[in-house]
Amino acid sequence: MKFNELELIEPLIEAVNQMNYKEASPIQQQAIPVLLEGHDLFGCAKTGTGKTAAFALPILQKLYLRDEADKYPRTIKALILAPTRELAIQIDETFQAFRSFVNLKSTVIFGGVGQSQQVTKINRGIDILVATPGRLKDLHKQGLLDLSHIEYFVLDEADRMLDMGFIRDIRQIIKLLPRQKQTMMFSATLPNEIKHLVDEILVNPKKVMVSSGNVTVEKINQSLYYVDKVNKAKLLLKLLEGNEIYNAIVFVRTQRNADTLCKKLNRAKITAETIHGGKSQNARVRALNNFKNDKARILVATDIAARGIDIDELTHVINFDVPHESESYVHRIGRTARAGAQGSAITFCCYDEKADLKAIEKFIKQEIPVVDNPYYPMKDLSEPVKKETKSKPKHKPNRRNYRQNKKR
């Protein structure tokens, strides 16, 4: 379905065309008409399916079509809440790409940096605010943020919000908002906690479900290498010797592993940056910008950044460590093959990770093709190694006789 079939206004159609969006994704096709009609909405779709544009376009259209008297002075009429700083920045970049066509203003606020510049942008007047929960609550507590004019509220990546322990913050923020508003909630998964939250904050919502596990991964060229844990870094360096991998996000489980792997890559003359929760906001933004601008070939990341990174031309995702959660696998590899582009996902699996791999294949309903590993093949550890034990003497030595003999 084309975007001009979704009853979008001409300025937004022009914006979509300039951004080279070809056709609306399933979540966009189903969500945009519902939101334009004014319904509350719950959308469930995997990462990389175009959820941001699904709620950004209707919000911008409704704000643009308001009477001139209702537009000025500019007050915050739309609030989008995101779990991570990276995702908040990504959402705001989408609004920035569209907003100039409809003469609207937006900004993003998040913690980890000084608040003065953020407060200055708010004071100059904005229509749309993208925020992380902590900074939003902080500025409101200081009396620097007026949320009394909110008409559109979006809770994005709701399942990640719950995973990160933001449920209490969400409830507190909702109490600060007007009761009469259009609420939208999006989630990549549908655990019971999300179902309860839907019933709690949405009013007679329409539900859009794009939940097939292989919707996101079917266009990604997936491959699997079996390799011992101690040889993973060596295998990665070997694969990076050629030019097939132009750039890649390499996912690891821990911050420490991310920093260690990044140092190994840089020592091997492969430019790499790290991004994880232990980095300051300035360091994370700098690392992401260096990667986007091709100043770094590799970005080593933990799962906290899996849903907050959006690179237009990312050729590869490499799962250096197999994730414990099957859904995290989909979120990781969903960073590539975006907007119709081709992409590849490579997974390294050691013996201890086989159970997690099996769960992932069951979740995505397909087996990941195995690539022969001639460089560092995994040893067969299916049989436990028997420890050598020293034979014990049949009879205990007579210690008394031993001492007497020693005296002699």
Buried (B, 14 or more C-beta within 10 A) or exposed (E): EEBEEBEBBEBBBEBBEEEEBEEBBBBBBBBBBBBBEEBBBBBBBBBBBBBBBBBBBBBBBBBBEEEEEEBEEBBBBBBBBBBBBBBBBBBBBBBBBBBEBBEBBBBBBBBBBEBEEBBEBBEEEBBBBBBBBBBBBBBBEEEBBEBEBBBBBBBBBBBBBBBBEBBEBBEBBBEBBEEEBBBBBBBBBBBEBBEEBBEEBBEEBBBBEBEBBBBBBEBBBBEBBBBBBEBBBBBBBBBBEEEEBEBBBBBBBEBEBBBBBBEBBBEEEBBBBBBBBBBEBEBBBBBBEBBBEEEBBBBBBBBBBBBBBBBEEBBBBBBBBBBBBBBBBBBBBBBBBBBEEEBBBBBBBBBEBBEBBEBBBEBBEBEBEEEEBEEBBBEEEEEEEEEEEEEEEEEEEEEEEEEEEEEE
